[in-house]
């Protein structure tokens, strides 16, 4: 009887391992899913994507009325609503004071740090080599495109996005956070 139980447990364990291995996704799988997610979001949102950065201090809108998103060499999609009026652009070592709302591309708000919910903006010290923690390369690149008072919307691919999201209770490490592109609306309140 004990042999039968051991054999049954072994079969169940091997079956569970085979099933879990077949469900694991590769990095290439995540990249392909992300491309599909971003393309679908761009189409649903009636966005025009360009690879040459538009000029001007106001909102980037195409002749047909579509919001223009500039896609840079890192894969960041950046839509300027207002460049801002400040004289200081954020650079490495600057403290950028921001408010923002974060969304998944299917419209689920996962973070809202706006004046309606928080009294003070968040202070972010811009790094020369962002580690991909809570404010990774994509978020910091968006800030570097604005002046104080600026406002933008961005789509940030996971490769330049959240990395491991650090929280009060530790590191959240999951497919939901690490391998999903995110959309943000960002207000750069001030730069020091």
C-alpha positions as CSV (number, residue, x, y, z in Angstrom):
1,X,0.0,0.0,0.0
2,X,2.8,2.4,0.9
3,X,4.4,1.7,-2.5
4,X,1.2,2.5,-4.3
5,X,0.9,5.8,-2.4
6,X,4.5,6.7,-3.2
7,X,4.0,5.8,-6.8
8,X,0.8,7.8,-7.0
9,X,2.4,10.8,-5.5
10,X,5.3,10.5,-7.9
11,X,3.0,10.4,-10.9
12,X,1.0,13.4,-9.6
13,X,4.2,15.3,-9.0
14,X,5.6,14.6,-12.5
15,X,2.3,15.5,-14.1
16,X,2.2,18.8,-12.2
17,X,5.8,19.5,-13.2
18,X,5.1,18.7,-16.9
19,X,1.9,20.9,-16.8
20,X,3.7,23.8,-15.1
21,X,6.6,23.6,-17.6
22,X,4.2,23.7,-20.5
23,X,2.6,26.8,-19.2
24,X,5.8,28.8,-18.6
25,X,6.3,31.6,-21.1
26,X,9.6,32.6,-22.6
27,X,10.9,36.1,-22.8
28,X,10.1,36.0,-26.6
29,X,6.5,35.1,-25.7
30,X,6.2,38.2,-23.4
31,X,7.8,40.4,-26.1
32,X,5.3,39.2,-28.7
33,X,2.3,39.6,-26.4
34,X,3.5,43.1,-25.6
35,X,3.8,44.1,-29.3
36,X,0.2,42.8,-29.8
37,X,-1.0,44.7,-26.6
38,X,0.6,48.0,-27.7
39,X,-0.6,47.7,-31.3
40,X,-4.1,47.0,-30.1
41,X,-4.0,49.9,-27.6
42,X,-2.7,52.3,-30.4
43,X,-5.5,51.2,-32.7
44,X,-8.3,51.4,-30.0
45,X,-7.1,54.8,-28.9
46,X,-6.9,56.2,-32.4
47,X,-3.2,57.1,-31.9
48,X,-0.8,58.1,-34.7
49,X,2.8,56.9,-34.0
50,X,5.8,58.7,-35.5
51,X,9.5,58.1,-35.2
52,X,10.6,61.8,-35.7
53,X,10.0,63.9,-32.6
54,X,7.4,66.6,-33.2
55,X,8.3,70.2,-32.4
56,X,6.4,72.8,-30.4
57,X,5.4,73.4,-26.8
58,X,1.7,72.5,-27.1
59,X,-0.1,69.3,-27.6
60,X,1.0,67.0,-30.5
61,X,-2.1,66.5,-32.6
62,X,-2.1,65.3,-36.3
63,X,-3.9,67.1,-39.1
64,X,-6.7,64.5,-38.8
65,X,-7.1,65.2,-35.0
66,X,-5.3,62.1,-33.7
67,X,-2.9,62.3,-30.7
68,X,0.7,61.9,-32.0
69,X,2.9,59.6,-30.0
70,X,6.6,59.8,-30.6
71,X,8.3,56.4,-30.4
72,X,11.9,56.7,-29.4
73,X,14.8,54.3,-29.9
74,X,14.1,52.6,-26.5
75,X,10.5,51.9,-27.4
76,X,8.9,54.6,-25.3
77,X,5.7,56.1,-26.8
78,X,5.6,59.8,-25.7
79,X,2.6,62.2,-26.3
80,X,3.2,65.8,-25.2
81,X,0.1,67.6,-24.0
82,X,2.2,70.5,-22.7
83,X,6.0,70.9,-22.7
84,X,5.8,73.1,-19.6
85,X,7.0,76.7,-19.0
86,X,9.8,76.1,-16.6
87,X,13.3,77.0,-17.6
88,X,15.0,73.9,-16.1
89,X,14.8,70.6,-17.9
90,X,15.2,67.5,-15.7
91,X,18.7,66.0,-15.9
92,X,20.7,63.4,-14.0
93,X,20.7,64.4,-10.4
94,X,17.6,66.6,-10.6
95,X,14.8,66.2,-8.2
96,X,11.6,66.0,-10.3
97,X,8.3,66.5,-8.5
98,X,5.6,64.6,-10.2
99,X,2.0,63.5,-10.1
100,X,0.8,60.6,-12.3
101,X,-1.8,58.0,-12.9
102,X,-0.8,54.6,-14.0
103,X,-2.9,52.2,-16.1
104,X,-2.6,48.8,-17.7
105,X,-3.3,49.0,-21.5
106,X,-6.7,47.4,-20.9
107,X,-7.7,50.5,-18.8
108,X,-7.3,49.2,-15.3
109,X,-5.9,52.0,-13.1
110,X,-3.3,50.6,-10.7
111,X,-1.9,53.8,-9.3
112,X,-3.3,57.3,-8.9
113,X,-1.0,60.0,-7.4
114,X,-2.8,63.2,-8.4
115,X,-3.7,66.3,-6.5
116,X,-7.1,64.8,-5.9
117,X,-5.7,62.0,-3.8
118,X,-2.4,63.3,-2.5
119,X,-1.4,66.7,-1.1
120,X,2.3,66.6,-2.2
121,X,3.8,65.4,-5.5
122,X,6.3,62.5,-5.5
123,X,10.0,63.4,-5.6
124,X,12.1,61.4,-8.0
125,X,15.9,61.9,-8.2
126,X,16.8,61.2,-11.8
127,X,19.6,58.6,-12.3
128,X,22.1,58.3,-15.0
129,X,21.5,54.5,-15.0
130,X,18.0,53.8,-13.8
131,X,17.9,50.3,-12.3
132,X,14.3,49.6,-13.4
133,X,12.9,49.9,-9.9
134,X,9.6,51.7,-9.5
135,X,10.7,54.6,-11.8
136,X,12.6,52.9,-14.5
137,X,14.2,54.2,-17.8
138,X,10.9,54.8,-19.5
139,X,9.4,56.9,-16.8
140,X,12.5,58.9,-16.3
141,X,12.9,59.4,-20.1
142,X,9.4,60.8,-20.2
143,X,10.3,63.3,-17.5
144,X,13.5,64.4,-19.4
145,X,11.2,65.4,-22.3
146,X,9.4,68.0,-20.2
147,X,10.0,71.2,-18.4
148,X,8.4,72.2,-15.1
149,X,4.7,72.5,-15.6
150,X,4.7,69.9,-18.4
151,X,2.1,67.2,-19.0
152,X,2.3,64.1,-21.0
153,X,0.9,60.6,-21.7
154,X,3.2,57.7,-22.3
155,X,3.2,54.0,-23.1
156,X,6.1,52.2,-21.5
157,X,7.2,48.8,-22.6
158,X,8.2,46.4,-19.9
159,X,11.8,46.3,-20.9
160,X,12.2,50.0,-19.8
161,X,9.4,50.0,-17.3
162,X,8.7,48.8,-13.9
163,X,11.3,46.0,-13.4
164,X,10.7,44.8,-9.8
165,X,8.1,47.0,-8.2
166,X,9.3,47.8,-4.6
167,X,6.6,48.1,-2.0
168,X,6.4,48.7,1.7
169,X,6.2,44.9,2.3
170,X,9.0,44.0,-0.1
171,X,9.4,43.2,-3.8
172,X,6.4,42.3,-5.9
173,X,7.7,40.1,-8.6
174,X,5.1,38.8,-11.0
175,X,4.1,38.6,-14.6
176,X,1.4,41.2,-14.1
177,X,4.0,43.8,-13.1
178,X,7.2,42.7,-14.8
179,X,6.1,41.7,-18.3
180,X,3.2,44.2,-19.0
181,X,3.5,47.5,-20.9
182,X,2.0,50.3,-18.9
183,X,0.3,53.6,-19.8
184,X,0.9,56.8,-17.6
185,X,-0.4,60.3,-17.6
186,X,2.3,62.4,-15.9
187,X,2.4,66.0,-14.7
188,X,5.9,67.4,-13.9
189,X,5.1,69.9,-11.1
190,X,8.6,71.2,-10.5
191,X,12.3,70.5,-11.0
192,X,15.1,71.3,-8.6
